[in-house]
Amino acid sequence: MAQAMKNGRATCSTCGKESIAYKCGGCSQDFCFSHLGEHRQTLSQQFDEIETDRDQFHQALVQQKETPKRFPLMEQIDKWEEVSIKKIKQTAEECRQKLIEYKNKHLIEIENKLSQLTEQLKQSHQENDFNEIDLDRFKTKLAKLAKELNQPPNSMIQQDSTSTLTPIPTLQPHSSKLTRLCAGKETCTRIMSL
């Protein structure tokens, strides 16, 4: 258990005296016999503090599990949800209106093109002036109009990366002991902030 430095002695890190010393396996410091006990007592006190902190954390966890709906910030989250849903519905309605406007403009354009084609067909029929090339051209124009009717150009939904929603507020722990226990631990951070 004791490690000899020179002549079987080492300097105690607490009192600085050279004597038979015992090296601590945790901090690697040397202690004389009387200060070794004090060092162990300090370690025991620190261990007791950790157990007390764990007990307090366990009690807070049990309380949260027993009354999740009565958590003080639950109202804030409910209000955020309500406002966000209202904004989403409003944005969706605005998008529907824009889509209807776009569709109506698109249908008017197709209708105008169809009127032009109808006039060309009437004129060619009245004058009895058409051949296979004209018939292919009329068929192609009509097929193109049908395709435009079924697949409007540039019609797709793009999601805007800049959201109009306000992000949910981040919760901060109120207990300094919880902060100390959770500092730097990813899972604890996820529990403490939404």
Buried (B, 14 or more C-beta within 10 A) or exposed (E): EEEEEEEEBBBBBBEEEBBBBBBBEEEEBBBBEEBBEEBEEEEEEEEEEEEEBEEBBEEBEEEEEEEEEEEEEEEEBEEBEEEBEEBEEEBEEEEEEEEEEEEEEBEEBBEEBBEEBEEBBEEBEEEEEBEEEEEEBBEEBBEEBEEBEEEBEEEEEEEEEEEEEEEEEEBEBEEEBBEEBBEEEEEBEEBBEE
